[in-house]
Amino acid sequence: MTTALGCPCQRPQHTLEPPAQLSAALTRGPEPEQPLSGPLAPQLYDLLPWAFHRLPGPHQKIFRYQEVVRDYICQEIKRHKLRAPKAPKDFISCYLAQITKATDDPVSTFNEENLIQVVSNLFLGGTDTTATTLHWAFIYMVQHGAIQKPLELSVSGPGSITNPIWLLFGTLGTIVLPNLASVLYDPECWETPQQFNPGHFLDKDGNFLVNEAFLPFSAGHWVCPGDQLAQMELFLMFANLLRTFPFQLPEGSPELRLEYIFGGTLQPQPQKICAVPCLSCPSPGPR
């Protein structure tokens, strides 16, 4: 999805600038999951990963993306090693310090290869999922204009997002894999499980209502470790954009397409929406 903003956004003074190759890989062409779209290809890859790495096809794009991200992470690790000895300031610094402490531990799992994998998981798992959620959120704001306006007013004040966590119990040693679709689409838990409906989370007086069937971050030992960070990111990004820009379709464009693209996440179809500056919106602050 492409969003056209009506005014330039201020860039923070201190940012981590990714190399041009990484920026191009993450911003051009299809989403990384699309070459493996469809339910069969991911299953075949899980069964025969070595074959997929050798066979030609569109799935090779994914492997190229992975190499670009891996190279970028390796460069960041090297830069961290060259820093002056100071107190650790970020995750990579802390992990490198732990590798040094565990040098004489033969069973330690702290090593650079694991560091690369963990940072890659945080980088991709924490960006693609959040971006996809925001894409769908703004698509639904455009699709349901009657909901967008009151929501703009509600996010002008303080707000919070909370989710319950279910605890799963079973026989010792049992591996439990929650089937999220069984509750997220359960007609006994949701009035219209296949449709966008904010009323699922409101009581009769319009107040926020916790629904224990809402498990976007899974449950039990399988709960996403980044759920609180994701909730904060989603709330801050969505609320600040929505209170600043009304979202709408470009003039003369066709209707929104709500069909998803199957992959690692359910991606929205490529399409354009406009973010129009609001004269009554709060100032973004000094430039």
PyRosetta script that sets phi, psi and omega in degrees:
from pyrosetta import init, pose_from_sequence

init()
pose = pose_from_sequence("MTTALGCPCQRPQHTLEPPAQLSAALTRGPEPEQPLSGPLAPQLYDLLPWAFHRLPGPHQKIFRYQEVVRDYICQEIKRHKLRAPKAPKDFISCYLAQITKATDDPVSTFNEENLIQVVSNLFLGGTDTTATTLHWAFIYMVQHGAIQKPLELSVSGPGSITNPIWLLFGTLGTIVLPNLASVLYDPECWETPQQFNPGHFLDKDGNFLVNEAFLPFSAGHWVCPGDQLAQMELFLMFANLLRTFPFQLPEGSPELRLEYIFGGTLQPQPQKICAVPCLSCPSPGPR")
pose.set_psi(1, 137.3)
pose.set_omega(1, 177.9)
pose.set_phi(2, -111.4)
pose.set_psi(2, 130.5)
pose.set_omega(2, 178.8)
pose.set_phi(3, -113.0)
pose.set_psi(3, 123.0)
pose.set_omega(3, 178.3)
pose.set_phi(4, -95.7)
pose.set_psi(4, 113.9)
pose.set_omega(4, -179.3)
pose.set_phi(5, -88.4)
pose.set_psi(5, 146.7)
pose.set_omega(5, -177.1)
pose.set_phi(6, -86.2)
pose.set_psi(6, -5.2)
pose.set_omega(6, 178.7)
pose.set_phi(7, -150.7)
pose.set_psi(7, 155.0)
pose.set_omega(7, -179.0)
pose.set_phi(8, -68.9)
pose.set_psi(8, 149.0)
pose.set_omega(8, 178.1)
pose.set_phi(9, -100.7)
pose.set_psi(9, 144.7)
pose.set_omega(9, -178.9)
pose.set_phi(10, -76.7)
pose.set_psi(10, 132.0)
pose.set_omega(10, 179.3)
pose.set_phi(11, -91.2)
pose.set_psi(11, 132.3)
pose.set_omega(11, 177.1)
pose.set_phi(12, -58.8)
pose.set_psi(12, 151.6)
pose.set_omega(12, -178.1)
pose.set_phi(13, -67.5)
pose.set_psi(13, -35.8)
pose.set_omega(13, -176.5)
pose.set_phi(14, -115.3)
pose.set_psi(14, 103.0)
pose.set_omega(14, -179.7)
pose.set_phi(15, -130.5)
pose.set_psi(15, 155.6)
pose.set_omega(15, 176.5)
pose.set_phi(16, -91.7)
pose.set_psi(16, 107.5)
pose.set_omega(16, -175.1)
pose.set_phi(17, -83.9)
pose.set_psi(17, 113.6)
pose.set_omega(17, 176.5)
pose.set_phi(18, -73.0)
pose.set_psi(18, 152.1)
pose.set_omega(18, 178.0)
pose.set_phi(19, -64.1)
pose.set_psi(19, 158.4)
pose.set_omega(19, -176.7)
pose.set_phi(20, -58.5)
pose.set_psi(20, -35.8)
pose.set_omega(20, -178.3)
pose.set_phi(21, -63.6)
pose.set_psi(21, -40.4)
pose.set_omega(21, 179.6)
pose.set_phi(22, -69.1)
pose.set_psi(22, -44.2)
pose.set_omega(22, 179.5)
pose.set_phi(23, -59.1)
pose.set_psi(23, -42.1)
pose.set_omega(23, 179.8)
pose.set_phi(24, -65.3)
pose.set_psi(24, -40.5)
pose.set_omega(24, -178.4)
pose.set_phi(25, -65.1)
pose.set_psi(25, -33.3)
pose.set_omega(25, -175.4)
pose.set_phi(26, -91.9)
pose.set_psi(26, -13.7)
pose.set_omega(26, -174.8)
pose.set_phi(27, -117.9)
pose.set_psi(27, -10.2)
pose.set_omega(27, -178.1)
pose.set_phi(28, -113.1)
pose.set_psi(28, 153.1)
pose.set_omega(28, 174.2)
pose.set_phi(29, 73.6)
pose.set_psi(29, -168.0)
pose.set_omega(29, -176.6)
pose.set_phi(30, -72.0)
pose.set_psi(30, 164.0)
pose.set_omega(30, 175.6)
pose.set_phi(31, -63.3)
pose.set_psi(31, 149.4)
pose.set_omega(31, -177.2)
pose.set_phi(32, -56.2)
pose.set_psi(32, -28.3)
pose.set_omega(32, -178.1)
pose.set_phi(33, -80.8)
pose.set_psi(33, -20.3)
pose.set_omega(33, -170.3)
pose.set_phi(34, -59.1)
pose.set_psi(34, -36.8)
pose.set_omega(34, 177.4)
pose.set_phi(35, -61.1)
pose.set_psi(35, -18.9)
pose.set_omega(35, 176.1)
pose.set_phi(36, -109.1)
pose.set_psi(36, 24.9)
pose.set_omega(36, -179.3)
pose.set_phi(37, -65.8)
pose.set_psi(37, 152.2)
pose.set_omega(37, -175.4)
pose.set_phi(38, 99.0)
pose.set_psi(38, 148.2)
pose.set_omega(38, -173.9)
pose.set_phi(39, -71.9)
pose.set_psi(39, -21.7)
pose.set_omega(39, -172.4)
pose.set_phi(40, -81.3)
pose.set_psi(40, -43.3)
pose.set_omega(40, -174.9)
pose.set_phi(41, -58.1)
pose.set_psi(41, -47.1)
pose.set_omega(41, 178.2)
pose.set_phi(42, -60.0)
pose.set_psi(42, -35.9)
pose.set_omega(42, 179.4)
pose.set_phi(43, -67.3)
pose.set_psi(43, -40.3)
pose.set_omega(43, 177.9)
pose.set_phi(44, -65.5)
pose.set_psi(44, -37.1)
pose.set_omega(44, 179.1)
pose.set_phi(45, -65.5)
pose.set_psi(45, -40.7)
pose.set_omega(45, 177.0)
pose.set_phi(46, -61.9)
pose.set_psi(46, -32.4)
pose.set_omega(46, -177.6)
pose.set_phi(47, -81.5)
pose.set_psi(47, -40.8)
pose.set_omega(47, -175.6)
pose.set_phi(48, -132.2)
pose.set_psi(48, 66.0)
pose.set_omega(48, -177.5)
pose.set_phi(49, -63.0)
pose.set_psi(49, -35.3)
pose.set_omega(49, -178.5)
pose.set_phi(50, -64.3)
pose.set_psi(50, -34.3)
pose.set_omega(50, -179.3)
pose.set_phi(51, -69.8)
pose.set_psi(51, -40.1)
pose.set_omega(51, -178.6)
pose.set_phi(52, -64.6)
pose.set_psi(52, -31.8)
pose.set_omega(52, 180.0)
pose.set_phi(53, -70.8)
pose.set_psi(53, -21.3)
pose.set_omega(53, -176.1)
pose.set_phi(54, -102.5)
pose.set_psi(54, -23.3)
pose.set_omega(54, -177.7)
pose.set_phi(55, -83.4)
pose.set_psi(55, 138.3)
pose.set_omega(55, 176.3)
pose.set_phi(56, -72.9)
pose.set_psi(56, 159.0)
pose.set_omega(56, 178.2)
pose.set_phi(57, 150.0)
pose.set_psi(57, 174.5)
pose.set_omega(57, -178.0)
pose.set_phi(58, -64.4)
pose.set_psi(58, -19.9)
pose.set_omega(58, 179.5)
pose.set_phi(59, -66.0)
pose.set_psi(59, -17.2)
pose.set_omega(59, 178.5)
pose.set_phi(60, -64.0)
pose.set_psi(60, -20.3)
pose.set_omega(60, 176.7)
pose.set_phi(61, -61.7)
pose.set_psi(61, -38.5)
pose.set_omega(61, 179.9)
pose.set_phi(62, -60.8)
pose.set_psi(62, -44.7)
pose.set_omega(62, -178.3)
pose.set_phi(63, -65.7)
pose.set_psi(63, -33.8)
pose.set_omega(63, 177.0)
pose.set_phi(64, -68.3)
pose.set_psi(64, -40.0)
pose.set_omega(64, 175.7)
pose.set_phi(65, -60.3)
pose.set_psi(65, -43.2)
pose.set_omega(65, -179.1)
pose.set_phi(66, -61.3)
pose.set_psi(66, -40.6)
pose.set_omega(66, -179.7)
pose.set_phi(67, -66.7)
pose.set_psi(67, -38.9)
pose.set_omega(67, 178.8)
pose.set_phi(68, -63.6)
pose.set_psi(68, -46.4)
pose.set_omega(68, 179.8)
pose.set_phi(69, -64.3)
pose.set_psi(69, -42.5)
pose.set_omega(69, 179.9)
pose.set_phi(70, -62.0)
pose.set_psi(70, -44.4)
pose.set_omega(70, 179.0)
pose.set_phi(71, -61.0)
pose.set_psi(71, -40.0)
pose.set_omega(71, 179.5)
pose.set_phi(72, -64.0)
pose.set_psi(72, -43.4)
pose.set_omega(72, 179.5)
pose.set_phi(73, -64.5)
pose.set_psi(73, -41.5)
pose.set_omega(73, 178.3)
pose.set_phi(74, -60.8)
pose.set_psi(74, -39.3)
pose.set_omega(74, 177.8)
pose.set_phi(75, -64.4)
pose.set_psi(75, -39.7)
pose.set_omega(75, 178.9)
pose.set_phi(76, -65.5)
pose.set_psi(76, -39.1)
pose.set_omega(76, 178.2)
pose.set_phi(77, -62.9)
pose.set_psi(77, -42.3)
pose.set_omega(77, 178.0)
pose.set_phi(78, -62.7)
pose.set_psi(78, -40.6)
pose.set_omega(78, 179.3)
pose.set_phi(79, -65.4)
pose.set_psi(79, -37.0)
pose.set_omega(79, 178.8)
pose.set_phi(80, -65.7)
pose.set_psi(80, -36.1)
pose.set_omega(80, 179.4)
pose.set_phi(81, -66.3)
pose.set_psi(81, -28.3)
pose.set_omega(81, -178.3)
pose.set_phi(82, -86.1)
pose.set_psi(82, -4.5)
pose.set_omega(82, 179.9)
pose.set_phi(83, -68.1)
pose.set_psi(83, 154.2)
pose.set_omega(83, 174.9)
pose.set_phi(84, -63.9)
pose.set_psi(84, 146.5)
pose.set_omega(84, -178.9)
pose.set_phi(85, -65.4)
pose.set_psi(85, 100.4)
pose.set_omega(85, 177.5)
pose.set_phi(86, -130.1)
pose.set_psi(86, 175.6)
pose.set_omega(86, 176.4)
pose.set_phi(87, -63.4)
pose.set_psi(87, 136.4)
pose.set_omega(87, 179.8)
pose.set_phi(88, -55.6)
pose.set_psi(88, 137.3)
pose.set_omega(88, -177.0)
pose.set_phi(89, -115.8)
pose.set_psi(89, -13.4)
pose.set_omega(89, -179.3)
pose.set_phi(90, -146.7)
pose.set_psi(90, -178.2)
pose.set_omega(90, -174.0)
pose.set_phi(91, -63.1)
pose.set_psi(91, -44.3)
pose.set_omega(91, -178.3)
pose.set_phi(92, -62.3)
pose.set_psi(92, -42.0)
pose.set_omega(92, 179.1)
pose.set_phi(93, -61.0)
pose.set_psi(93, -43.8)
pose.set_omega(93, 179.9)
pose.set_phi(94, -65.0)
pose.set_psi(94, -40.8)
pose.set_omega(94, -178.5)
pose.set_phi(95, -67.2)
pose.set_psi(95, -41.6)
pose.set_omega(95, 177.8)
pose.set_phi(96, -62.4)
pose.set_psi(96, -38.7)
pose.set_omega(96, 177.2)
pose.set_phi(97, -63.9)
pose.set_psi(97, -37.5)
pose.set_omega(97, 179.3)
pose.set_phi(98, -70.2)
pose.set_psi(98, -34.2)
pose.set_omega(98, 175.7)
pose.set_phi(99, -61.0)
pose.set_psi(99, -41.9)
pose.set_omega(99, 179.6)
pose.set_phi(100, -64.5)
pose.set_psi(100, -41.5)
pose.set_omega(100, 179.9)
pose.set_phi(101, -65.3)
pose.set_psi(101, -32.0)
pose.set_omega(101, -174.4)
pose.set_phi(102, -96.7)
pose.set_psi(102, 18.2)
pose.set_omega(102, -177.2)
pose.set_phi(103, -57.2)
pose.set_psi(103, -40.2)
pose.set_omega(103, -176.6)
pose.set_phi(104, -92.2)
pose.set_psi(104, 6.7)
pose.set_omega(104, 179.9)
pose.set_phi(105, -94.4)
pose.set_psi(105, 109.2)
pose.set_omega(105, -175.3)
pose.set_phi(106, -67.9)
pose.set_psi(106, -21.1)
pose.set_omega(106, -178.2)
pose.set_phi(107, -104.0)
pose.set_psi(107, 7.8)
pose.set_omega(107, -179.2)
pose.set_phi(108, -67.6)
pose.set_psi(108, 140.8)
pose.set_omega(108, 176.6)
pose.set_phi(109, -99.9)
pose.set_psi(109, 6.0)
pose.set_omega(109, 178.3)
pose.set_phi(110, -83.5)
pose.set_psi(110, 106.0)
pose.set_omega(110, 177.4)
pose.set_phi(111, -150.6)
pose.set_psi(111, 169.0)
pose.set_omega(111, -173.8)
pose.set_phi(112, -67.2)
pose.set_psi(112, -33.2)
pose.set_omega(112, 179.4)
pose.set_phi(113, -64.3)
pose.set_psi(113, -43.6)
pose.set_omega(113, 176.6)
pose.set_phi(114, -66.0)
pose.set_psi(114, -35.5)
pose.set_omega(114, 177.5)
pose.set_phi(115, -61.3)
pose.set_psi(115, -43.2)
pose.set_omega(115, 178.8)
pose.set_phi(116, -61.0)
pose.set_psi(116, -44.2)
pose.set_omega(116, -178.7)
pose.set_phi(117, -66.0)
pose.set_psi(117, -40.9)
pose.set_omega(117, -178.9)
pose.set_phi(118, -66.4)
pose.set_psi(118, -46.2)
pose.set_omega(118, 179.7)
pose.set_phi(119, -64.0)
pose.set_psi(119, -38.4)
pose.set_omega(119, 176.9)
pose.set_phi(120, -61.4)
pose.set_psi(120, -43.6)
pose.set_omega(120, 178.4)
pose.set_phi(121, -62.4)
pose.set_psi(121, -43.2)
pose.set_omega(121, 179.4)
pose.set_phi(122, -65.8)
pose.set_psi(122, -39.8)
pose.set_omega(122, -176.1)
pose.set_phi(123, -67.6)
pose.set_psi(123, -49.4)
pose.set_omega(123, -176.8)
pose.set_phi(124, -81.9)
pose.set_psi(124, -46.5)
pose.set_omega(124, -178.5)
pose.set_phi(125, -65.5)
pose.set_psi(125, -28.5)
pose.set_omega(125, -178.3)
pose.set_phi(126, -92.4)
pose.set_psi(126, -5.0)
pose.set_omega(126, 179.3)
pose.set_phi(127, -111.2)
pose.set_psi(127, -48.1)
pose.set_omega(127, -177.0)
pose.set_phi(128, -64.0)
pose.set_psi(128, -43.0)
pose.set_omega(128, -178.4)
pose.set_phi(129, -66.7)
pose.set_psi(129, -43.1)
pose.set_omega(129, 179.6)
pose.set_phi(130, -66.5)
pose.set_psi(130, -43.0)
pose.set_omega(130, 179.6)
pose.set_phi(131, -63.2)
pose.set_psi(131, -41.3)
pose.set_omega(131, 179.5)
pose.set_phi(132, -63.4)
pose.set_psi(132, -42.2)
pose.set_omega(132, 178.4)
pose.set_phi(133, -61.7)
pose.set_psi(133, -42.7)
pose.set_omega(133, 178.6)
pose.set_phi(134, -65.9)
pose.set_psi(134, -38.9)
pose.set_omega(134, 177.2)
pose.set_phi(135, -56.8)
pose.set_psi(135, -49.7)
pose.set_omega(135, -179.6)
pose.set_phi(136, -64.3)
pose.set_psi(136, -37.8)
pose.set_omega(136, -178.4)
pose.set_phi(137, -60.8)
pose.set_psi(137, -45.2)
pose.set_omega(137, -178.6)
pose.set_phi(138, -73.9)
pose.set_psi(138, -31.4)
pose.set_omega(138, 174.6)
pose.set_phi(139, -62.1)
pose.set_psi(139, -43.4)
pose.set_omega(139, -180.0)
pose.set_phi(140, -71.0)
pose.set_psi(140, -29.3)
pose.set_omega(140, 175.2)
pose.set_phi(141, -64.7)
pose.set_psi(141, -40.3)
pose.set_omega(141, 177.8)
pose.set_phi(142, -70.1)
pose.set_psi(142, -40.5)
pose.set_omega(142, -178.7)
pose.set_phi(143, -66.4)
pose.set_psi(143, -33.0)
pose.set_omega(143, -177.1)
pose.set_phi(144, -120.2)
pose.set_psi(144, 73.4)
pose.set_omega(144, -177.0)
pose.set_phi(145, -61.2)
pose.set_psi(145, -29.8)
pose.set_omega(145, -179.7)
pose.set_phi(146, -66.8)
pose.set_psi(146, -22.5)
pose.set_omega(146, 179.6)
pose.set_phi(147, -89.2)
pose.set_psi(147, -27.7)
pose.set_omega(147, -174.4)
pose.set_phi(148, -62.5)
pose.set_psi(148, -44.8)
pose.set_omega(148, -174.9)
pose.set_phi(149, -63.0)
pose.set_psi(149, -52.9)
pose.set_omega(149, 178.1)
pose.set_phi(150, -62.7)
pose.set_psi(150, -28.5)
pose.set_omega(150, 178.4)
pose.set_phi(151, -70.4)
pose.set_psi(151, -35.5)
pose.set_omega(151, 175.3)
pose.set_phi(152, -58.7)
pose.set_psi(152, -41.1)
pose.set_omega(152, -179.8)
pose.set_phi(153, -68.6)
pose.set_psi(153, -37.1)
pose.set_omega(153, -176.5)
pose.set_phi(154, -70.9)
pose.set_psi(154, -30.6)
pose.set_omega(154, -179.0)
pose.set_phi(155, -85.9)
pose.set_psi(155, -0.8)
pose.set_omega(155, 177.5)
pose.set_phi(156, -71.2)
pose.set_psi(156, -21.9)
pose.set_omega(156, 177.3)
pose.set_phi(157, -104.4)
pose.set_psi(157, -175.6)
pose.set_omega(157, 179.4)
pose.set_phi(158, -66.2)
pose.set_psi(158, 150.5)
pose.set_omega(158, 179.4)
pose.set_phi(159, -154.9)
pose.set_psi(159, 169.9)
pose.set_omega(159, 178.5)
pose.set_phi(160, -152.0)
pose.set_psi(160, 161.4)
pose.set_omega(160, 178.6)
pose.set_phi(161, -124.9)
pose.set_psi(161, 128.4)
pose.set_omega(161, 178.6)
pose.set_phi(162, -131.5)
pose.set_psi(162, 147.9)
pose.set_omega(162, 177.4)
pose.set_phi(163, -136.6)
pose.set_psi(163, 139.7)
pose.set_omega(163, 175.9)
pose.set_phi(164, -77.4)
pose.set_psi(164, 158.7)
pose.set_omega(164, 175.4)
pose.set_phi(165, -120.5)
pose.set_psi(165, 123.9)
pose.set_omega(165, 176.6)
pose.set_phi(166, -85.2)
pose.set_psi(166, 142.4)
pose.set_omega(166, 175.0)
pose.set_phi(167, -103.5)
pose.set_psi(167, 132.5)
pose.set_omega(167, -178.5)
pose.set_phi(168, -106.4)
pose.set_psi(168, 133.5)
pose.set_omega(168, 180.0)
pose.set_phi(169, -121.2)
pose.set_psi(169, 144.1)
pose.set_omega(169, 178.9)
pose.set_phi(170, -163.7)
pose.set_psi(170, -176.4)
pose.set_omega(170, 178.5)
pose.set_phi(171, -63.8)
pose.set_psi(171, 141.7)
pose.set_omega(171, -179.0)
pose.set_phi(172, -54.7)
pose.set_psi(172, 128.9)
pose.set_omega(172, 179.7)
pose.set_phi(173, 92.0)
pose.set_psi(173, -7.1)
pose.set_omega(173, 180.0)
pose.set_phi(174, -76.1)
pose.set_psi(174, 131.9)
pose.set_omega(174, 175.7)
pose.set_phi(175, -90.1)
pose.set_psi(175, 121.5)
pose.set_omega(175, -177.2)
pose.set_phi(176, -112.1)
pose.set_psi(176, 121.7)
pose.set_omega(176, 176.9)
pose.set_phi(177, -112.5)
pose.set_psi(177, 103.5)
pose.set_omega(177, -178.9)
pose.set_phi(178, -63.3)
pose.set_psi(178, 134.9)
pose.set_omega(178, 174.7)
pose.set_phi(179, -92.6)
pose.set_psi(179, 95.6)
pose.set_omega(179, -173.5)
pose.set_phi(180, -63.6)
pose.set_psi(180, -34.6)
pose.set_omega(180, -178.7)
pose.set_phi(181, -62.9)
pose.set_psi(181, -27.5)
pose.set_omega(181, -177.9)
pose.set_phi(182, -65.3)
pose.set_psi(182, -25.3)
pose.set_omega(182, 177.9)
pose.set_phi(183, -106.6)
pose.set_psi(183, -33.5)
pose.set_omega(183, -178.0)
pose.set_phi(184, -69.4)
pose.set_psi(184, -23.4)
pose.set_omega(184, 179.0)
pose.set_phi(185, -119.3)
pose.set_psi(185, 21.9)
pose.set_omega(185, -177.9)
pose.set_phi(186, -79.5)
pose.set_psi(186, 116.4)
pose.set_omega(186, -179.5)
pose.set_phi(187, -64.7)
pose.set_psi(187, -17.6)
pose.set_omega(187, 176.7)
pose.set_phi(188, -78.1)
pose.set_psi(188, -18.1)
pose.set_omega(188, -179.4)
pose.set_phi(189, -103.5)
pose.set_psi(189, -22.6)
pose.set_omega(189, -176.0)
pose.set_phi(190, -131.2)
pose.set_psi(190, 138.0)
pose.set_omega(190, -179.0)
pose.set_phi(191, -65.3)
pose.set_psi(191, -44.6)
pose.set_omega(191, 179.0)
pose.set_phi(192, -132.3)
pose.set_psi(192, 78.3)
pose.set_omega(192, -171.8)
pose.set_phi(193, -63.8)
pose.set_psi(193, -22.6)
pose.set_omega(193, -177.8)
pose.set_phi(194, -97.0)
pose.set_psi(194, 5.5)
pose.set_omega(194, -175.7)
pose.set_phi(195, -128.7)
pose.set_psi(195, 153.2)
pose.set_omega(195, 173.8)
pose.set_phi(196, -68.7)
pose.set_psi(196, 122.5)
pose.set_omega(196, -175.0)
pose.set_phi(197, -153.5)
pose.set_psi(197, 94.9)
pose.set_omega(197, 178.3)
pose.set_phi(198, -60.1)
pose.set_psi(198, -19.8)
pose.set_omega(198, 178.9)
pose.set_phi(199, -63.4)
pose.set_psi(199, -15.5)
pose.set_omega(199, 176.3)
pose.set_phi(200, -62.1)
pose.set_psi(200, -21.9)
pose.set_omega(200, -175.4)
pose.set_phi(201, -117.9)
pose.set_psi(201, 20.7)
pose.set_omega(201, 179.2)
pose.set_phi(202, -127.3)
pose.set_psi(202, 142.4)
pose.set_omega(202, 174.5)
pose.set_phi(203, -85.4)
pose.set_psi(203, -173.9)
pose.set_omega(203, -175.6)
pose.set_phi(204, -65.9)
pose.set_psi(204, -19.4)
pose.set_omega(204, 179.2)
pose.set_phi(205, -96.9)
pose.set_psi(205, 4.7)
pose.set_omega(205, 179.2)
pose.set_phi(206, 84.9)
pose.set_psi(206, 11.0)
pose.set_omega(206, 178.8)
pose.set_phi(207, -89.1)
pose.set_psi(207, 153.7)
pose.set_omega(207, -178.6)
pose.set_phi(208, -61.3)
pose.set_psi(208, 136.2)
pose.set_omega(208, -177.3)
pose.set_phi(209, -127.3)
pose.set_psi(209, 124.5)
pose.set_omega(209, 178.2)
pose.set_phi(210, -77.0)
pose.set_psi(210, 127.7)
pose.set_omega(210, 175.5)
pose.set_phi(211, -113.0)
pose.set_psi(211, 115.5)
pose.set_omega(211, -174.7)
pose.set_phi(212, -68.1)
pose.set_psi(212, -10.2)
pose.set_omega(212, 177.1)
pose.set_phi(213, -83.6)
pose.set_psi(213, -3.9)
pose.set_omega(213, 179.8)
pose.set_phi(214, -87.2)
pose.set_psi(214, 101.3)
pose.set_omega(214, -175.9)
pose.set_phi(215, -128.1)
pose.set_psi(215, 62.5)
pose.set_omega(215, -177.9)
pose.set_phi(216, -68.4)
pose.set_psi(216, -19.5)
pose.set_omega(216, -178.3)
pose.set_phi(217, -106.9)
pose.set_psi(217, 21.2)
pose.set_omega(217, -178.0)
pose.set_phi(218, 68.3)
pose.set_psi(218, -160.0)
pose.set_omega(218, -172.9)
pose.set_phi(219, -155.2)
pose.set_psi(219, 165.2)
pose.set_omega(219, 176.6)
pose.set_phi(220, 61.7)
pose.set_psi(220, -142.4)
pose.set_omega(220, 179.6)
pose.set_phi(221, -68.3)
pose.set_psi(221, -14.8)
pose.set_omega(221, -178.5)
pose.set_phi(222, -94.2)
pose.set_psi(222, 6.2)
pose.set_omega(222, -178.7)
pose.set_phi(223, -65.1)
pose.set_psi(223, 143.1)
pose.set_omega(223, -178.1)
pose.set_phi(224, -64.1)
pose.set_psi(224, 126.5)
pose.set_omega(224, -179.8)
pose.set_phi(225, -68.6)
pose.set_psi(225, -14.8)
pose.set_omega(225, -179.5)
pose.set_phi(226, -102.6)
pose.set_psi(226, 20.0)
pose.set_omega(226, -174.0)
pose.set_phi(227, -62.0)
pose.set_psi(227, -43.5)
pose.set_omega(227, -178.3)
pose.set_phi(228, -67.0)
pose.set_psi(228, -40.3)
pose.set_omega(228, 177.2)
pose.set_phi(229, -63.3)
pose.set_psi(229, -43.6)
pose.set_omega(229, -179.6)
pose.set_phi(230, -62.8)
pose.set_psi(230, -40.6)
pose.set_omega(230, 179.7)
pose.set_phi(231, -63.5)
pose.set_psi(231, -42.0)
pose.set_omega(231, 178.6)
pose.set_phi(232, -65.3)
pose.set_psi(232, -44.1)
pose.set_omega(232, 179.8)
pose.set_phi(233, -61.3)
pose.set_psi(233, -48.1)
pose.set_omega(233, -177.7)
pose.set_phi(234, -62.2)
pose.set_psi(234, -44.0)
pose.set_omega(234, -178.7)
pose.set_phi(235, -64.6)
pose.set_psi(235, -47.7)
pose.set_omega(235, -177.0)
pose.set_phi(236, -64.7)
pose.set_psi(236, -45.6)
pose.set_omega(236, -178.4)
pose.set_phi(237, -67.5)
pose.set_psi(237, -48.8)
pose.set_omega(237, -176.5)
pose.set_phi(238, -65.6)
pose.set_psi(238, -46.6)
pose.set_omega(238, -176.8)
pose.set_phi(239, -64.5)
pose.set_psi(239, -44.8)
pose.set_omega(239, -177.6)
pose.set_phi(240, -68.9)
pose.set_psi(240, -37.6)
pose.set_omega(240, 177.1)
pose.set_phi(241, -70.0)
pose.set_psi(241, -41.1)
pose.set_omega(241, -176.2)
pose.set_phi(242, -69.7)
pose.set_psi(242, -33.0)
pose.set_omega(242, -179.9)
pose.set_phi(243, -78.7)
pose.set_psi(243, -10.4)
pose.set_omega(243, -178.5)
pose.set_phi(244, -107.5)
pose.set_psi(244, -33.9)
pose.set_omega(244, -174.8)
pose.set_phi(245, -129.9)
pose.set_psi(245, 120.1)
pose.set_omega(245, 164.5)
pose.set_phi(246, -70.1)
pose.set_psi(246, 136.6)
pose.set_omega(246, -177.4)
pose.set_phi(247, -103.2)
pose.set_psi(247, 139.2)
pose.set_omega(247, -178.2)
pose.set_phi(248, -155.4)
pose.set_psi(248, 167.1)
pose.set_omega(248, 176.1)
pose.set_phi(249, -75.7)
pose.set_psi(249, 146.2)
pose.set_omega(249, 172.4)
pose.set_phi(250, -60.3)
pose.set_psi(250, 147.5)
pose.set_omega(250, -178.5)
pose.set_phi(251, -60.5)
pose.set_psi(251, 131.6)
pose.set_omega(251, 178.3)
pose.set_phi(252, 80.5)
pose.set_psi(252, 3.3)
pose.set_omega(252, -179.1)
pose.set_phi(253, -82.8)
pose.set_psi(253, 155.5)
pose.set_omega(253, 178.4)
pose.set_phi(254, -70.5)
pose.set_psi(254, 172.8)
pose.set_omega(254, 179.5)
pose.set_phi(255, -65.4)
pose.set_psi(255, 158.1)
pose.set_omega(255, 179.2)
pose.set_phi(256, -64.5)
pose.set_psi(256, 145.5)
pose.set_omega(256, 175.3)
pose.set_phi(257, -101.9)
pose.set_psi(257, 121.0)
pose.set_omega(257, -176.5)
pose.set_phi(258, -99.6)
pose.set_psi(258, 2.2)
pose.set_omega(258, 177.2)
pose.set_phi(259, -72.5)
pose.set_psi(259, 139.8)
pose.set_omega(259, -178.1)
pose.set_phi(260, -95.9)
pose.set_psi(260, 162.2)
pose.set_omega(260, 173.4)
pose.set_phi(261, -103.1)
pose.set_psi(261, 120.4)
pose.set_omega(261, -175.8)
pose.set_phi(262, -74.9)
pose.set_psi(262, 134.3)
pose.set_omega(262, 177.3)
pose.set_phi(263, -171.1)
pose.set_psi(263, -149.7)
pose.set_omega(263, 175.5)
pose.set_phi(264, -61.1)
pose.set_psi(264, -33.6)
pose.set_omega(264, 169.0)
pose.set_phi(265, -128.4)
pose.set_psi(265, 164.8)
pose.set_omega(265, 178.2)
pose.set_phi(266, -87.5)
pose.set_psi(266, 94.5)
pose.set_omega(266, -175.1)
pose.set_phi(267, -78.8)
pose.set_psi(267, 142.6)
pose.set_omega(267, 172.2)
pose.set_phi(268, -73.0)
pose.set_psi(268, 159.6)
pose.set_omega(268, 177.6)
pose.set_phi(269, -66.3)
pose.set_psi(269, 145.6)
pose.set_omega(269, 175.6)
pose.set_phi(270, -60.8)
pose.set_psi(270, 124.4)
pose.set_omega(270, 179.6)
pose.set_phi(271, -163.8)
pose.set_psi(271, 168.1)
pose.set_omega(271, -175.3)
pose.set_phi(272, -114.4)
pose.set_psi(272, 141.4)
pose.set_omega(272, 170.0)
pose.set_phi(273, -134.0)
pose.set_psi(273, 159.4)
pose.set_omega(273, -177.5)
pose.set_phi(274, -111.1)
pose.set_psi(274, 139.5)
pose.set_omega(274, 172.0)
pose.set_phi(275, -108.1)
pose.set_psi(275, 106.7)
pose.set_omega(275, -173.2)
pose.set_phi(276, -94.0)
pose.set_psi(276, 128.9)
pose.set_omega(276, 179.0)
pose.set_phi(277, -59.0)
pose.set_psi(277, 138.5)
pose.set_omega(277, -179.9)
pose.set_phi(278, -105.7)
pose.set_psi(278, 122.6)
pose.set_omega(278, -176.5)
pose.set_phi(279, -65.0)
pose.set_psi(279, -28.1)
pose.set_omega(279, -178.7)
pose.set_phi(280, -91.6)
pose.set_psi(280, 5.0)
pose.set_omega(280, -177.8)
pose.set_phi(281, -76.4)
pose.set_psi(281, 154.1)
pose.set_omega(281, 179.3)
pose.set_phi(282, -63.5)
pose.set_psi(282, 149.7)
pose.set_omega(282, 179.0)
pose.set_phi(283, -68.5)
pose.set_psi(283, 141.9)
pose.set_omega(283, 178.8)
pose.set_phi(284, -72.7)
pose.set_psi(284, -3.9)
pose.set_omega(284, 178.3)
pose.set_phi(285, 104.5)
pose.set_psi(285, 177.5)
pose.set_omega(285, -176.8)
pose.set_phi(286, -66.2)
pose.set_psi(286, 144.4)
pose.set_omega(286, 179.1)
pose.set_phi(287, -92.6)
pose.dump_pdb("model.pdb")
